[in-house]
Amino acid sequence: MPLGKQSKQMEADELLLLINGTQGGKKNAKKCQDHFKKLKDMYADVKWLRSKSGFDWDDKKNMVTASEESWKELNSENSQG
C-alpha cells in the first residue's frame, strides 16, 4: 500500500477510535460514509428549495419556510414531470 494511503488509513482508524467513544452505536467506515452521504443529500435538497421562488431559510427555526401557496406551486410543478 502506498505511504499516503497507509497514512490516511491510520488517520481514519484513529478517528474511529475517538468517535466510537461518543454517544450512539458503534461506528465503522461504512456507517460514517452512509451518514455523510445522507447529510450531503439533505444539504442539496435544502439548497434546491432555497433557490425556488417563495422559499427562504428561517434562522430561528433552522428550516426552510414558505407560504402554503409556494408549497402547492412546487407540488404541481413536480407532479407534472
Buried (B, 14 or more C-beta within 10 A) or exposed (E): EEEEEEEEEEEEEEEBEEBEEEEEEEBEEEBBEEEEEEEEEEEEEBEEBEEBEEBEEEEEEEEBEBEEEBEEBBEEEEEEE
